[in-house]
């Protein structure tokens, strides 16, 4: 014996047929070589269809207490209009013992009412149900909310900042500041702390003083230059009318630029440094210097041009 319950309704007459369809969501794809493959996915929602017979008379075979067809129709309308989901229970009994039962949460999708003269006062209702899986929104209580904005908590760092750091091969001042102080833009103030005039030039083996200095937005013309080998060469440069400084280049030696600007490469602090003959000549200056312990004279434009062999 079958008993079918939908919400609080015990169907007065057991349907002669109940169709349960487990829907498929797999997808078939065709590869470039023409072969088909199947993408296996989770099953879709189950569809259940059956007919309800609502007797207009109290027949002896009606299951349970008799209720008019109008009572069942009102219950179906309430499910649909109020957007309720409910439980479908199908109990199967054999000789008074339950064989197995089917219980599922469902929603009422469609139902159609048929009145036929052949059925007298009885109504036939075709019912379509769909499996319902409960879902909901998870509410999270936010803390530290001010004016609708969540204040971000910063995790206190337990990392100890060393007092000094020895520059290794491949280091840049930006990378050192990022590694030890957590912010690469602190390299500019770190350079000031160590009296480094050009933050892009540091040397392997150089010992830097480390402090948690503030970050700055100062830009560098070459932030990606790295230290090369431990060997260094000295180039003395002088701005015209200025004071001579010795600048150490930490990368391996490279040939001087071949752009037509003549440069005198000196060792140590001899003479006045590297001369830009193009600038000196155009300015008509006479800047003395020494090259290989010999005097070098840069002539004014007229004398320099007259002294050259023009091939005439």
C-alpha positions in Angstrom: 0.0 0.0 0.0 1.3 3.4 -0.9 0.6 6.6 1.0 1.6 10.0 -0.4 1.9 13.1 1.7 2.4 16.6 0.3 2.7 19.1 3.1 -0.2 18.3 5.5 -2.2 16.7 2.7 -2.6 13.0 2.6 -3.6 12.3 -1.0 -7.1 10.7 -0.8 -6.3 8.3 -3.7 -2.9 7.0 -4.3 -1.6 8.1 -7.8 -1.4 5.2 -10.2 2.0 6.5 -11.4 4.8 8.6 -9.9 7.6 9.7 -12.3 10.9 10.7 -10.7 13.5 12.2 -12.9 17.1 12.9 -11.8 18.3 15.6 -14.1 21.7 15.6 -15.7 24.2 18.4 -15.8 27.1 16.6 -17.6 28.4 18.3 -20.7 29.7 16.6 -23.8 32.6 18.4 -25.7 34.1 17.7 -29.0 37.9 17.9 -29.3 39.8 19.2 -32.3 40.4 15.7 -33.5 36.7 15.0 -33.5 36.6 12.8 -30.4 33.9 13.5 -27.9 34.5 13.7 -24.1 32.1 13.9 -21.2 32.5 16.4 -18.4 30.9 14.8 -15.4 29.2 17.2 -13.0 26.9 16.9 -10.0 23.3 15.9 -10.8 20.7 18.6 -11.2 17.6 19.0 -9.2 15.1 16.1 -9.3 11.7 16.5 -11.0 8.6 14.6 -9.7 5.4 14.3 -11.6 2.1 12.6 -10.7 -1.7 13.0 -10.9 -3.9 13.8 -7.9 -7.5 12.6 -8.0 -9.7 14.6 -5.8 -13.0 12.8 -5.3 -16.2 14.8 -5.2 -17.8 12.1 -3.2 -16.8 10.1 -0.1 -15.9 6.8 -1.6 -15.1 3.8 0.6 -11.6 3.5 -0.9 -10.6 7.1 0.1 -7.5 7.0 2.3 -7.9 8.9 5.6 -10.7 11.3 6.4 -12.6 12.7 3.5 -12.0 16.3 2.5 -13.6 18.2 -0.4 -11.6 19.0 -3.5 -11.8 22.7 -2.7 -9.7 22.1 0.5 -6.9 20.5 -1.5 -7.0 23.2 -4.2 -6.7 25.9 -1.5 -3.7 24.2 0.0 -2.0 24.0 -3.4 -2.7 27.7 -4.1 -1.2 28.6 -0.7 2.0 26.8 -1.5 2.3 28.6 -4.8 1.2 32.1 -3.9 3.2 32.3 -0.7 6.3 30.8 -2.3 6.5 28.0 0.2 8.5 24.8 -0.1 7.3 21.7 1.6 8.1 18.0 2.1 6.9 15.2 -0.2 6.8 11.8 1.6 6.0 8.5 -0.2 5.6 5.6 2.1 5.4 2.1 0.8 4.0 -0.7 2.9 3.8 -4.4 2.3 1.6 -6.5 4.6 1.6 -3.7 7.2 5.3 -3.3 7.2 7.1 -0.3 5.7 9.1 -1.4 2.7 10.9 1.9 2.0 10.0 5.5 1.8 11.0 8.6 -0.2 11.3 11.9 1.5 12.3 15.1 -0.2 11.9 18.9 0.2 10.2 20.2 -2.9 8.6 23.3 -4.5 5.4 23.3 -6.4 6.3 24.2 -10.0 3.1 23.7 -12.0 -0.2 22.2 -11.5 -3.2 22.0 -13.8 -6.8 21.2 -12.9 -8.9 19.0 -15.2 -12.7 18.8 -15.0 -14.1 16.1 -17.2 -17.7 14.9 -17.5 -16.5 11.4 -17.5 -15.2 11.8 -14.0 -18.4 13.3 -12.6 -17.6 15.6 -9.7 -14.1 14.3 -9.3 -11.1 16.5 -10.2 -7.8 15.5 -11.7 -4.8 17.6 -10.9 -1.5 17.2 -12.7 1.3 18.2 -10.3 4.9 19.0 -11.1 7.3 19.2 -8.2 11.0 20.1 -8.1 13.6 19.2 -5.5 14.4 22.1 -3.2 17.9 22.5 -1.6 17.9 25.0 1.2 20.4 27.9 1.0 20.9 31.1 2.8 23.1 34.1 3.4 25.8 33.8 6.0 25.9 36.9 8.2 29.3 38.0 9.5 29.6 40.4 12.4 32.2 43.0 11.5 34.3 44.6 14.1 36.2 47.9 14.1 33.6 49.6 11.8 33.7 53.3 11.7 31.4 55.4 9.4 30.7 52.3 7.3 34.4 51.5 6.8 36.2 48.6 8.3 39.4 49.7 10.0 42.2 47.4 9.0 44.3 46.0 11.8 48.0 46.1 11.2 49.8 43.1 12.6 52.6 44.1 14.8 55.9 42.8 13.5 58.1 40.9 15.9 61.0 41.1 13.4 64.1 42.6 15.0 65.9 45.2 12.9 69.7 44.7 12.9 71.9 47.7 13.7 74.2 47.1 10.7 74.1 45.2 7.4 77.0 44.1 5.2 76.3 44.6 1.5 76.4 41.3 -0.5 76.8 40.7 -4.2 73.6 41.6 -6.1 72.2 43.9 -3.3 70.5 47.2 -4.0 69.7 49.8 -1.3 66.0 49.4 -2.3 66.1 45.7 -1.7 67.9 46.1 1.6 65.3 48.6 2.8 62.5 46.3 1.7 64.1 43.2 3.3 65.1 44.8 6.7 62.6 47.7 7.1 59.6 46.3 5.1 59.5 49.2 2.6 61.9 49.8 -0.3 61.1 53.5 -0.4 63.0 53.9 2.8 66.2 53.5 0.9 66.5 57.3 0.4 66.6 58.1 4.1 68.8 55.0 4.6 71.2 56.5 2.2 71.2 59.8 4.1 71.8 57.9 7.3 75.0 56.4 5.8 76.1 59.6 4.0 75.6 57.9 0.6 75.2 60.6 -2.0 73.9 58.3 -4.8 71.6 55.6 -3.4 72.1 53.6 -6.6 75.7 52.9 -5.9 76.8 50.7 -3.0 79.7 48.3 -2.7 80.1 44.7 -1.8 81.4 44.4 1.8 80.2 47.9 2.7 78.8 48.0 6.2 75.6 50.0 6.5 74.0 51.5 9.6 70.4 50.4 9.8 67.5 52.3 11.5 63.8 52.3 10.9 63.8 55.5 8.9 60.6 57.0 7.4 59.8 56.3 3.8 60.0 59.0 1.1 58.7 59.5 -2.4 62.0 60.8 -3.8 62.7 59.2 -7.2 65.9 57.8 -8.5 67.1 57.9 -12.0 68.3 54.3 -11.9 66.7 52.2 -9.1 67.6 48.9 -10.6 71.4 49.2 -10.7 73.1 46.4 -8.8 76.5 45.9 -7.3 78.9 43.8 -9.4 82.2 42.5 -8.2 84.3 43.7 -5.3 86.8 45.4 -7.6 86.3 49.2 -8.0 87.7 51.9 -10.2 88.0 55.6 -9.4 86.8 58.4 -11.7 87.3 62.0 -10.6 84.6 64.4 -11.9 84.4 68.1 -11.6 81.6 70.5 -12.4 82.9 73.6 -14.0 83.7 76.1 -11.2 82.9 73.5 -8.6 84.7 71.2 -6.2 86.2 67.9 -7.2 84.6 64.7 -5.9 85.8 61.1 -6.1 83.0 58.7 -7.3 83.4 54.9 -6.9 81.8 52.6 -9.5 80.9 49.3 -8.0 80.2 47.5 -11.3 82.9 46.0 -13.5 84.9 48.4 -15.7 83.2 49.3 -18.9 84.7 51.3 -21.9 84.1 55.0 -22.0 81.2 56.2 -24.0 81.9 56.5 -27.7 79.6 59.5 -28.3 82.2 62.0 -29.5 82.8 63.5 -26.0 86.4 63.1 -25.1 87.1 62.1 -21.5 90.4 62.0 -19.6 90.4 59.1 -17.2 92.6 59.8 -14.1 93.8 57.7 -11.3 93.3 58.9 -7.7 92.8 62.6 -7.3 95.3 63.9 -9.8 94.4 67.0 -11.8 90.9 68.3 -12.2 89.3 65.1 -13.3 87.3 64.1 -16.4 86.9 66.8 -19.0 84.1 67.3 -21.4 86.1 68.8 -24.2 82.9 69.6 -26.2 81.6 71.8 -23.4 85.0 73.3 -22.6 85.7 74.1 -26.3 82.3 75.6 -26.9 82.6 77.7 -23.8 86.1 78.9 -24.9 87.6 77.8 -21.6 91.2 76.8 -20.9 91.1 74.1 -18.2 94.6 72.7 -17.2 95.0 69.1 -16.2 97.4 66.2 -16.0 97.3 62.9 -17.9 100.0 60.2 -17.3 102.1 62.8 -15.5 102.1 65.1 -18.6 100.5 68.4 -18.8 97.4 68.7 -20.9 96.1 71.9 -22.3 92.6 72.5 -23.6 92.8 75.4 -26.1 90.2 78.0 -26.7 88.2 77.4 -29.8 90.3 79.6 -32.3 93.6 78.2 -31.1 92.4 74.6 -31.0 91.0 74.8 -34.6 94.1 76.4 -35.9 96.3 73.7 -34.3 94.4 70.9 -36.0 95.6 69.3 -39.3 92.5 69.6 -41.6 94.1 67.7 -44.4 94.7 70.8 -46.6 
